[in-house]
Amino acid sequence: MGSVDEADSAPIRALLFDDDSLARLDGFVVALGETIDAIQDDEHNGQLEEAAKRAADLSRDARGFGLPPLAVAAEQVVASCRAADAARIHADIVALTDVVRRVRLGHRGAL
């Protein structure tokens, strides 16, 4: 792990949205809290296939909204779940949780 520099903690803003999709983006960002909670619960309950499925869905949606850092972090969770590496899964979910926090900060700051 190492120290977190400012770029790694900066708010993340969506790159691809217009006025018509702003409401959908807002709903997506609001739902991120529940999504990350569900992925964390899946990890805790040993439901790695479900965690991987949720993370894959999150990655797809994040790409659609122009949120590449979120998509990449979710893809890392998918890969670690498929590898069944408990330490890596946990670390990747912690990293994903932080990216979710940054996306929420970026979106709320953009409104």
Helices and strands as residue ranges (DSSP letters): G 6-8, G 19-21, H 22-44, H 48-64, H 68-83, H 86-110
